[in-house]
Amino acid sequence: MQPKLKFLDRYLTLWIFLAMAIGVAIGYFIPETPEFINSFNRGTTNIPLAIGLILMMYPPLTKVDFKKVPQMFNQPKLLGASFFITWIVGPFLMFSLATIFLKDYPDYMTGLIIIGLAPCIAMVIVWNELAGGNRELTAGLVGINSVLQVLFFSAYAYFYLEIMLPLFGIEALPIDIEFMQILETVFLYLGIPFILAMISRTLLINQKGEVWFNTKFIPKISPITLIALLFTIVVMFSLKGSMMVQLPLDVLRIALPLSIFFAIMFFLMFFVSKKIGANYRDTVALSFTASGNNFELAIAVAISVFGINSGQAFAGVIGPLVEVPALILLVKASYFLKGKYFTTN
């Protein structure tokens, strides 16, 4: 099926970088912008950003045939590799990069470690869709990772910040994260679009049929993902546009280990998946699931524990600002590797 917004699709990378530039310009030249956007905050949730993320995820999730999701358990080797790299290698890699690059900046280092404690449950769905990955596998992995985040995020934070840091000669950092805070964040950014997608799919297919749903409804709502993505980028970058211009070296300090993390996790999972025998669609789904992080949760935790103006919160905000261009480049890399290593899907 050809996407309706062919022009937007074709130059997506350009639009994303333009959206980033517009966001920075708005934040820098209109200093009141962050205050205005933050006036829509409810607790640690920013309403415009939440709406943007939910709208961005809704169309890809409506394309998921949820009846096929359990089929992911027919591939135990792939699942085992995914969970090992995502939950064991990923947090330790981010911890190592943070302590290597940001040891002299403890606030940024802590923020980066927190970012590494949970895999992505929102944007990964969009990156997977753009790269032509397996929707059902991605939905299944995202669902399982969401449950694991709720159960283990606090334990991971305790382990890395209070046990691991002293082992590397760095003072331990006590941190208290509420279970309900994690649950609320996961429900907001994943639960709501999941529920909306499942209801839409069930009701509309029952009323109109699957052919109408796939040929009429899906093409109409698909452009919402890209429009919402660009909107979200503008909002995110306008919130910290002034700070990014004023503290460019700090942005680069945080961006460097993050970029290394994205690249290592993506290519490690990609080639491990290929070695196991996964096809292109499964390989892409696993690779983006492993490489992204739950910045929404990291930012919420950093703000609630350390304060909105803390270095930890700043590092958390820089996270998605680096992730967007990095992972859109990895989408391009996916198609390059597809032509090089895969003759079929």
ZAGUPA-887292 format. One record per residue (C-alpha): x, y, z; residue number from 1. Coordinates in nm, 2 decimals, padded with zeros to 4 digits. Layout:
<pts>
+--------+--------+--------+-----+
:      x :      y :      z :   i :
+--------+--------+--------+-----+
:      X :      Y :      Z : NUM :
...
+--------+--------+--------+-----+
</pts>
This chain:
<pts>
+--------+--------+--------+-----+
:      x :      y :      z :   i :
+--------+--------+--------+-----+
:  00.00 :  00.00 :  00.00 :   1 :
:  00.15 :  00.33 : -00.10 :   2 :
:  00.14 :  00.60 :  00.17 :   3 :
: -00.07 :  00.91 :  00.09 :   4 :
:  00.18 :  01.17 :  00.19 :   5 :
:  00.44 :  01.05 : -00.05 :   6 :
:  00.62 :  01.39 : -00.06 :   7 :
:  00.63 :  01.40 :  00.32 :   8 :
:  00.76 :  01.04 :  00.34 :   9 :
:  01.02 :  01.10 :  00.08 :  10 :
:  01.18 :  01.39 :  00.26 :  11 :
:  01.11 :  01.29 :  00.61 :  12 :
:  01.47 :  01.33 :  00.73 :  13 :
:  01.47 :  01.69 :  00.60 :  14 :
:  01.13 :  01.77 :  00.77 :  15 :
:  01.27 :  01.63 :  01.10 :  16 :
:  01.58 :  01.85 :  01.09 :  17 :
:  01.37 :  02.15 :  00.99 :  18 :
:  01.13 :  02.08 :  01.28 :  19 :
:  01.43 :  02.06 :  01.52 :  20 :
:  01.56 :  02.39 :  01.38 :  21 :
:  01.22 :  02.56 :  01.41 :  22 :
:  01.18 :  02.43 :  01.77 :  23 :
:  01.52 :  02.57 :  01.87 :  24 :
:  01.45 :  02.90 :  01.70 :  25 :
:  01.12 :  02.93 :  01.88 :  26 :
:  01.27 :  02.85 :  02.22 :  27 :
:  01.56 :  03.09 :  02.16 :  28 :
:  01.39 :  03.39 :  02.00 :  29 :
:  01.06 :  03.37 :  02.20 :  30 :
:  01.19 :  03.31 :  02.56 :  31 :
:  00.83 :  03.29 :  02.69 :  32 :
:  00.76 :  02.97 :  02.50 :  33 :
:  00.88 :  02.72 :  02.76 :  34 :
:  00.68 :  02.89 :  03.03 :  35 :
:  00.37 :  02.88 :  02.81 :  36 :
:  00.41 :  02.52 :  02.72 :  37 :
:  00.49 :  02.42 :  03.08 :  38 :
:  00.17 :  02.60 :  03.19 :  39 :
:  00.00 :  02.28 :  03.05 :  40 :
:  00.19 :  02.05 :  03.28 :  41 :
: -00.01 :  01.82 :  03.51 :  42 :
:  00.23 :  01.68 :  03.76 :  43 :
:  00.53 :  01.55 :  03.57 :  44 :
:  00.33 :  01.52 :  03.24 :  45 :
:  00.33 :  01.78 :  02.98 :  46 :
: -00.01 :  01.77 :  02.80 :  47 :
:  00.09 :  01.89 :  02.45 :  48 :
:  00.38 :  01.64 :  02.45 :  49 :
:  00.16 :  01.36 :  02.58 :  50 :
: -00.10 :  01.43 :  02.31 :  51 :
:  00.17 :  01.44 :  02.04 :  52 :
:  00.31 :  01.11 :  02.15 :  53 :
: -00.03 :  00.94 :  02.18 :  54 :
: -00.14 :  01.06 :  01.83 :  55 :
:  00.20 :  00.96 :  01.69 :  56 :
:  00.16 :  00.60 :  01.82 :  57 :
: -00.21 :  00.55 :  01.75 :  58 :
: -00.20 :  00.49 :  01.36 :  59 :
:  00.09 :  00.23 :  01.38 :  60 :
: -00.09 :  00.04 :  01.66 :  61 :
: -00.41 :  00.02 :  01.46 :  62 :
: -00.22 : -00.17 :  01.19 :  63 :
: -00.12 : -00.44 :  01.44 :  64 :
: -00.31 : -00.76 :  01.41 :  65 :
: -00.32 : -00.84 :  01.78 :  66 :
: -00.42 : -01.20 :  01.72 :  67 :
: -00.07 : -01.25 :  01.57 :  68 :
:  00.12 : -01.11 :  01.87 :  69 :
:  00.13 : -01.45 :  02.06 :  70 :
:  00.32 : -01.59 :  01.76 :  71 :
:  00.63 : -01.41 :  01.89 :  72 :
:  00.67 : -01.69 :  02.15 :  73 :
:  00.73 : -01.93 :  01.86 :  74 :
:  01.08 : -01.78 :  01.83 :  75 :
:  01.24 : -01.84 :  02.17 :  76 :
:  01.60 : -01.77 :  02.05 :  77 :
:  01.50 : -01.43 :  01.92 :  78 :
:  01.31 : -01.34 :  02.23 :  79 :
:  01.60 : -01.46 :  02.45 :  80 :
:  01.85 : -01.26 :  02.26 :  81 :
:  01.62 : -00.95 :  02.26 :  82 :
:  01.57 : -00.96 :  02.64 :  83 :
:  01.93 : -01.03 :  02.72 :  84 :
:  02.06 : -00.74 :  02.50 :  85 :
:  01.78 : -00.50 :  02.60 :  86 :
:  01.77 : -00.57 :  02.98 :  87 :
:  02.13 : -00.68 :  03.06 :  88 :
:  02.36 : -00.54 :  02.80 :  89 :
:  02.17 : -00.21 :  02.75 :  90 :
:  02.16 : -00.07 :  03.11 :  91 :
:  02.52 : -00.18 :  03.17 :  92 :
:  02.64 : -00.02 :  02.84 :  93 :
:  02.47 :  00.31 :  02.93 :  94 :
:  02.61 :  00.30 :  03.28 :  95 :
:  02.96 :  00.24 :  03.14 :  96 :
:  02.93 :  00.52 :  02.88 :  97 :
:  02.80 :  00.76 :  03.15 :  98 :
:  03.08 :  00.69 :  03.39 :  99 :
:  03.34 :  00.71 :  03.11 : 100 :
:  03.22 :  01.04 :  02.95 : 101 :
:  03.05 :  01.22 :  03.24 : 102 :
:  03.23 :  01.12 :  03.56 : 103 :
:  03.32 :  01.49 :  03.61 : 104 :
:  02.96 :  01.59 :  03.56 : 105 :
:  02.77 :  01.38 :  03.82 : 106 :
:  02.43 :  01.53 :  03.75 : 107 :
:  02.45 :  01.45 :  03.38 : 108 :
:  02.60 :  01.11 :  03.45 : 109 :
:  02.31 :  01.02 :  03.68 : 110 :
:  02.06 :  01.14 :  03.43 : 111 :
:  02.22 :  00.92 :  03.16 : 112 :
:  02.22 :  00.62 :  03.39 : 113 :
:  01.85 :  00.66 :  03.46 : 114 :
:  01.78 :  00.69 :  03.08 : 115 :
:  01.95 :  00.35 :  03.03 : 116 :
:  01.74 :  00.16 :  03.28 : 117 :
:  01.43 :  00.11 :  03.07 : 118 :
:  01.38 :  00.03 :  02.69 : 119 :
:  01.16 :  00.25 :  02.47 : 120 :
:  00.78 :  00.18 :  02.47 : 121 :
:  00.67 :  00.47 :  02.26 : 122 :
:  00.88 :  00.61 :  01.98 : 123 :
:  01.01 :  00.26 :  01.89 : 124 :
:  00.67 :  00.18 :  01.74 : 125 :
:  00.72 :  00.48 :  01.50 : 126 :
:  01.08 :  00.39 :  01.41 : 127 :
:  00.98 :  00.03 :  01.34 : 128 :
:  00.69 :  00.14 :  01.12 : 129 :
:  00.92 :  00.38 :  00.92 : 130 :
:  01.18 :  00.10 :  00.87 : 131 :
:  00.92 : -00.16 :  00.77 : 132 :
:  00.96 : -00.38 :  01.07 : 133 :
:  00.73 : -00.65 :  01.21 : 134 :
:  00.44 : -00.47 :  01.38 : 135 :
:  00.31 : -00.76 :  01.58 : 136 :
:  00.66 : -00.85 :  01.71 : 137 :
:  00.72 : -00.49 :  01.81 : 138 :
:  00.38 : -00.46 :  01.98 : 139 :
:  00.45 : -00.78 :  02.18 : 140 :
:  00.80 : -00.68 :  02.28 : 141 :
:  00.68 : -00.33 :  02.38 : 142 :
:  00.40 : -00.48 :  02.59 : 143 :
:  00.64 : -00.72 :  02.77 : 144 :
:  00.90 : -00.45 :  02.83 : 145 :
:  00.63 : -00.22 :  02.97 : 146 :
:  00.54 : -00.48 :  03.23 : 147 :
:  00.91 : -00.54 :  03.31 : 148 :
:  00.96 : -00.16 :  03.36 : 149 :
:  00.68 : -00.14 :  03.61 : 150 :
:  00.82 : -00.44 :  03.80 : 151 :
:  01.19 : -00.38 :  03.79 : 152 :
:  01.27 : -00.01 :  03.72 : 153 :
:  01.31 :  00.08 :  04.09 : 154 :
:  01.53 : -00.23 :  04.15 : 155 :
:  01.75 : -00.14 :  03.86 : 156 :
:  01.78 :  00.22 :  03.98 : 157 :
:  01.89 :  00.09 :  04.33 : 158 :
:  02.14 : -00.15 :  04.18 : 159 :
:  02.31 :  00.09 :  03.94 : 160 :
:  02.30 :  00.41 :  04.16 : 161 :
:  02.36 :  00.26 :  04.50 : 162 :
:  02.56 : -00.06 :  04.44 : 163 :
:  02.74 : -00.02 :  04.10 : 164 :
:  02.86 :  00.35 :  04.14 : 165 :
:  03.07 :  00.28 :  04.45 : 166 :
:  03.23 : -00.02 :  04.27 : 167 :
:  03.36 :  00.24 :  04.01 : 168 :
:  03.49 :  00.47 :  04.28 : 169 :
:  03.19 :  00.71 :  04.26 : 170 :
:  02.97 :  00.80 :  04.56 : 171 :
:  02.64 :  00.61 :  04.58 : 172 :
:  02.33 :  00.81 :  04.51 : 173 :
:  02.01 :  00.71 :  04.70 : 174 :
:  01.70 :  00.74 :  04.49 : 175 :
:  01.34 :  00.68 :  04.58 : 176 :
:  01.10 :  00.61 :  04.29 : 177 :
:  00.73 :  00.54 :  04.35 : 178 :
:  00.57 :  00.23 :  04.18 : 179 :
:  00.26 :  00.43 :  04.09 : 180 :
:  00.47 :  00.69 :  03.91 : 181 :
:  00.62 :  00.43 :  03.68 : 182 :
:  00.28 :  00.27 :  03.63 : 183 :
:  00.12 :  00.61 :  03.54 : 184 :
:  00.39 :  00.69 :  03.29 : 185 :
:  00.37 :  00.36 :  03.12 : 186 :
: -00.01 :  00.37 :  03.10 : 187 :
: -00.01 :  00.73 :  02.96 : 188 :
:  00.24 :  00.68 :  02.68 : 189 :
:  00.16 :  00.32 :  02.59 : 190 :
: -00.17 :  00.21 :  02.75 : 191 :
: -00.39 :  00.48 :  02.61 : 192 :
: -00.29 :  00.45 :  02.24 : 193 :
: -00.29 :  00.07 :  02.28 : 194 :
: -00.65 :  00.07 :  02.41 : 195 :
: -00.76 :  00.32 :  02.15 : 196 :
: -00.61 :  00.12 :  01.87 : 197 :
: -00.76 : -00.21 :  01.99 : 198 :
: -01.11 : -00.06 :  02.03 : 199 :
: -01.09 :  00.11 :  01.68 : 200 :
: -00.97 : -00.21 :  01.51 : 201 :
: -01.23 : -00.43 :  01.68 : 202 :
: -01.53 : -00.20 :  01.63 : 203 :
: -01.45 : -00.09 :  01.28 : 204 :
: -01.36 : -00.43 :  01.14 : 205 :
: -01.68 : -00.57 :  01.29 : 206 :
: -01.89 : -00.29 :  01.14 : 207 :
: -01.72 : -00.22 :  00.80 : 208 :
: -01.50 : -00.53 :  00.74 : 209 :
: -01.13 : -00.58 :  00.72 : 210 :
: -01.09 : -00.48 :  00.36 : 211 :
: -01.25 : -00.14 :  00.43 : 212 :
: -01.04 : -00.10 :  00.74 : 213 :
: -00.71 : -00.17 :  00.56 : 214 :
: -00.79 :  00.02 :  00.24 : 215 :
: -00.99 :  00.32 :  00.36 : 216 :
: -00.94 :  00.38 :  00.73 : 217 :
: -00.57 :  00.30 :  00.77 : 218 :
: -00.46 :  00.53 :  00.47 : 219 :
: -00.66 :  00.82 :  00.61 : 220 :
: -00.51 :  00.81 :  00.96 : 221 :
: -00.15 :  00.71 :  00.86 : 222 :
: -00.04 :  01.07 :  00.80 : 223 :
: -00.12 :  01.15 :  01.16 : 224 :
:  00.19 :  00.97 :  01.27 : 225 :
:  00.43 :  01.19 :  01.08 : 226 :
:  00.24 :  01.51 :  01.15 : 227 :
:  00.23 :  01.43 :  01.52 : 228 :
:  00.60 :  01.34 :  01.51 : 229 :
:  00.70 :  01.68 :  01.37 : 230 :
:  00.47 :  01.86 :  01.61 : 231 :
:  00.63 :  01.67 :  01.91 : 232 :
:  00.98 :  01.75 :  01.78 : 233 :
:  00.90 :  02.12 :  01.76 : 234 :
:  00.75 :  02.13 :  02.11 : 235 :
:  01.05 :  01.93 :  02.26 : 236 :
:  01.31 :  02.14 :  02.10 : 237 :
:  01.13 :  02.47 :  02.18 : 238 :
:  01.13 :  02.38 :  02.55 : 239 :
:  01.51 :  02.37 :  02.56 : 240 :
:  01.60 :  02.58 :  02.26 : 241 :
:  01.75 :  02.86 :  02.46 : 242 :
:  01.95 :  02.63 :  02.68 : 243 :
:  02.08 :  02.43 :  02.38 : 244 :
:  02.21 :  02.76 :  02.23 : 245 :
:  02.35 :  02.88 :  02.57 : 246 :
:  02.51 :  02.54 :  02.67 : 247 :
:  02.61 :  02.38 :  02.34 : 248 :
:  02.91 :  02.20 :  02.49 : 249 :
:  02.69 :  02.04 :  02.76 : 250 :
:  02.45 :  01.93 :  02.49 : 251 :
:  02.74 :  01.77 :  02.30 : 252 :
:  02.88 :  01.61 :  02.62 : 253 :
:  02.55 :  01.43 :  02.68 : 254 :
:  02.49 :  01.37 :  02.31 : 255 :
:  02.81 :  01.18 :  02.25 : 256 :
:  02.76 :  00.88 :  02.48 : 257 :
:  02.40 :  00.87 :  02.38 : 258 :
:  02.48 :  00.85 :  02.01 : 259 :
:  02.74 :  00.57 :  02.08 : 260 :
:  02.47 :  00.39 :  02.28 : 261 :
:  02.22 :  00.40 :  02.00 : 262 :
:  02.46 :  00.28 :  01.74 : 263 :
:  02.61 : -00.01 :  01.95 : 264 :
:  02.27 : -00.13 :  02.06 : 265 :
:  02.11 : -00.11 :  01.71 : 266 :
:  02.39 : -00.28 :  01.52 : 267 :
:  02.46 : -00.54 :  01.80 : 268 :
:  02.10 : -00.65 :  01.80 : 269 :
:  02.08 : -00.63 :  01.42 : 270 :
:  02.37 : -00.87 :  01.35 : 271 :
:  02.28 : -01.10 :  01.64 : 272 :
:  01.93 : -01.13 :  01.50 : 273 :
:  02.06 : -01.20 :  01.16 : 274 :
:  02.31 : -01.46 :  01.29 : 275 :
:  02.02 : -01.64 :  01.46 : 276 :
:  01.83 : -01.65 :  01.13 : 277 :
:  01.57 : -01.37 :  01.17 : 278 :
:  01.42 : -01.21 :  00.86 : 279 :
:  01.45 : -00.84 :  00.79 : 280 :
:  01.12 : -00.74 :  00.95 : 281 :
:  01.19 : -00.93 :  01.27 : 282 :
:  01.55 : -00.80 :  01.28 : 283 :
:  01.44 : -00.44 :  01.25 : 284 :
:  01.17 : -00.48 :  01.52 : 285 :
:  01.43 : -00.63 :  01.76 : 286 :
:  01.69 : -00.37 :  01.67 : 287 :
:  01.48 : -00.06 :  01.73 : 288 :
:  01.33 : -00.21 :  02.05 : 289 :
:  01.68 : -00.26 :  02.19 : 290 :
:  01.83 :  00.08 :  02.08 : 291 :
:  01.56 :  00.32 :  02.20 : 292 :
:  01.49 :  00.42 :  02.56 : 293 :
:  01.19 :  00.53 :  02.76 : 294 :
:  01.28 :  00.90 :  02.79 : 295 :
:  00.93 :  00.99 :  02.91 : 296 :
:  00.98 :  00.78 :  03.22 : 297 :
:  01.34 :  00.90 :  03.27 : 298 :
:  01.24 :  01.27 :  03.25 : 299 :
:  00.94 :  01.21 :  03.49 : 300 :
:  01.17 :  01.04 :  03.74 : 301 :
:  01.45 :  01.30 :  03.71 : 302 :
:  01.20 :  01.59 :  03.76 : 303 :
:  01.02 :  01.43 :  04.06 : 304 :
:  01.34 :  01.32 :  04.23 : 305 :
:  01.59 :  01.59 :  04.14 : 306 :
:  01.38 :  01.89 :  04.03 : 307 :
:  01.28 :  02.04 :  03.70 : 308 :
:  01.60 :  02.26 :  03.68 : 309 :
:  01.84 :  01.98 :  03.77 : 310 :
:  02.12 :  01.84 :  03.56 : 311 :
:  01.95 :  01.50 :  03.56 : 312 :
:  01.63 :  01.65 :  03.41 : 313 :
:  01.84 :  01.84 :  03.15 : 314 :
:  02.01 :  01.51 :  03.05 : 315 :
:  01.67 :  01.35 :  03.03 : 316 :
:  01.54 :  01.61 :  02.79 : 317 :
:  01.85 :  01.60 :  02.57 : 318 :
:  01.79 :  01.22 :  02.54 : 319 :
:  01.50 :  01.24 :  02.29 : 320 :
:  01.65 :  01.54 :  02.12 : 321 :
:  01.95 :  01.31 :  02.03 : 322 :
:  01.73 :  01.00 :  01.97 : 323 :
:  01.52 :  01.16 :  01.70 : 324 :
:  01.80 :  01.24 :  01.45 : 325 :
:  02.00 :  00.93 :  01.56 : 326 :
:  01.72 :  00.68 :  01.50 : 327 :
:  01.60 :  00.84 :  01.18 : 328 :
:  01.95 :  00.78 :  01.05 : 329 :
:  01.92 :  00.42 :  01.17 : 330 :
:  01.60 :  00.39 :  00.98 : 331 :
:  01.81 :  00.48 :  00.67 : 332 :
:  02.07 :  00.24 :  00.78 : 333 :
:  01.81 : -00.04 :  00.81 : 334 :
:  01.72 :  00.00 :  00.44 : 335 :
:  02.08 :  00.00 :  00.34 : 336 :
:  02.15 : -00.32 :  00.54 : 337 :
:  01.83 : -00.47 :  00.40 : 338 :
:  01.97 : -00.43 :  00.04 : 339 :
:  02.31 : -00.57 :  00.15 : 340 :
:  02.21 : -00.87 :  00.37 : 341 :
:  01.84 : -00.96 :  00.29 : 342 :
:  01.71 : -01.06 : -00.05 : 343 :
:  01.35 : -01.10 :  00.09 : 344 :
:  01.16 : -00.98 :  00.40 : 345 :
+--------+--------+--------+-----+
</pts>
